[in-house]
């Protein structure tokens, strides 16, 4: 193998016990590290069950009396706290934190599952964390040092579980190991005086993973043994567990594979540590986790709800229940192919009220969009802030959007940038979890200019997310093809991706597919088909589709012309807070398009748009005040709104403000110099009326 001709691959699972494990009092602590996925440049294969093995072990330890808050699980699945992503620096930090300040009666478990590497002729054995790279041992975790830390720890009872590793770590194509490189079954240099060890297999044997168990064979029987199979009539102790494992693992592998895998047991003296009896309530927790693995969100939620009712002070159960309800809620959302936004919002609210950050974020998004709940930007802002305080990257991104757009809060580009920067940091830290939502979120930021643009990387992330079933990612893959972002322009391919997500109820995909039919891009032009897809998205409260469908009714394109029905859809979008629709509603009432003229109603909608810092809404509202239409005539109020829009760079507002200065209206003194200054600003932005007035005044440039 061309990984380096001094490299020794360690393919082993070991239980290594530091001596002196007799007392049973004190606290119990565990740090469990499982790595399935390595970086694309790591040259290491992905594993199947390293992470889930650690999940199972964590559950088993809880059933043996380990407090949930004392079990620190570091895997790439289900971890939303970047602190516990199994990167080398994170693992080293968490290990030190757990081992510090332990007492002589404490029991400490440290477990590793993943790839392992060793240099031939060297004593050091290494575990590969998620950021490990073959050829760069600075990215590897030195297990000898870990062993030294355990021996130095003041805890009287210490157990190291090392699964490194059960499979050949080489990526495809790296088959030549070289004459000076060999594979070994156990890291013998880790076994020192006063250390007992139990390896998953003997010298030269292979430690099997079993798809039927969804686990390594050794870990499967380890968990079963700790649950009581190793001592059906009493408490499980270390020696009994070891004997059980030697018997069961070897018998199973011999029968299933016709192979030998006999855990090798080594002890320097009798070790009488008693693990105790497993609490059967944790079988139900395991059943809940199994339901989650099968994506039976409703079944998992029911199991965890019963458990939480019986133990309402258990924070781990609270989070398990909230996560199951969150997943169930997502499955009901239109964006994930569901059709019950109100029930989704109800489920998100339950988790949010328990203080669960991911649910707070999703409920906030509902309030922001007005889907499943009445739109409430203030409530959205409050919930996003609560979720962001728990390191929710999505919440940080949404907060950036709200500050950037002035939605529910005053516009503040610096505050927006701060939140975008934090979201980017959190997404980057979570990428190794291979989470579809994280992949989509980071790509979204890159595409929308909230992170450094990298179209090829964005497309890679979107494809990964889409491969995991994200309809939002599928939609953006289509958009990338339509706009030649990261791939050559291919409108037919774009339509294929839009259709995949649209047929699963995704509203944005339906909107993009409708646009393609309306314009004839990537598909034969068909306005009736466009109207069909716009309607489907509009009925899902997607404002852009509601506006587009309204325009078809106004023109009679693909549907029978009906301005009143057009206004009906405009109003729906306006009521969801779309400022463009609010202006269109105002114009319809002001001009009598699809309804009787009603200046008061027009002014109401202009004000709603103006309150969202929409400059067109501000100008129209100013005009209503200046002319006394729908509101009492008030030129001072008109100047206020003209000025607000003018300062945002709106040249019609600048022209009108200049006119007010020139004529001394709205409580302003006659001020030709200031008027000319505003006329010039408007003219530079393309204002023809302003340019003409400057010419009349002999002040053109």
Secondary structure, 3 states (H helix, E strand, C coil): CCCCCCEEEECCEEEEEECCCCCCCCCEEEEEEECCCCCCCCCECCCCCHHHHHHHHHHHHHHCCCCHHHEEEECCCCCCCHHHCCCHHHHHHHHHHHHCCCCCCCEEEEEEEECEEEECCCCCEEECCCCCECCEHHHCEEHHHHHHHHHHCCCCEEEEEEEECCCCCECCCCCCCCCCCCEECCCHHHCCCCEEEEECCCCCCCCCEECCCCEEHHHHHHHHHHHHHCCCCCCEEHHHHHHHHHHHHHHHHHHHHCCCCCCCEECCCCCCCEEECCCCHHHHHHHHHHHHHCCCHHHHHHHHHHHHHHCCCCHHHHHHHHHHHHHHHHHHCHHHCCCCHHHHHHHHHHHHHCCCHHHHHHHHHHHHHCCCCCCCHHHHHHHHHHHHCCCCHHHHHHHHHHHHHCCCCCCCHHHHHHHHHHHHHHHHHHHHHCCHHHHHHHHHHHHCCCCCCCHHHHHHHHHHHHHCCCHHHHHHHHHHHHCCCCCCCCHHHHHHHHHHHHCCCCHHHHHHHHHHHHHCCCCCCCHHHHHHHHHHHHCCCCHHHHHHHHHHHHHCCCCCCCHHHHHHHHHHHHHCCCHHHHHHHHHHHHHCCCCCCCHHHHHHHHHHHHCCCCHHHHHHHHHHHHHCCCCCCCHHHHHHHHHHHHCCCCHHHHHHHHHHHHHCCCCCCCCHHHHHHHHHHHHHCCCHHHHHHHHHCCCCC
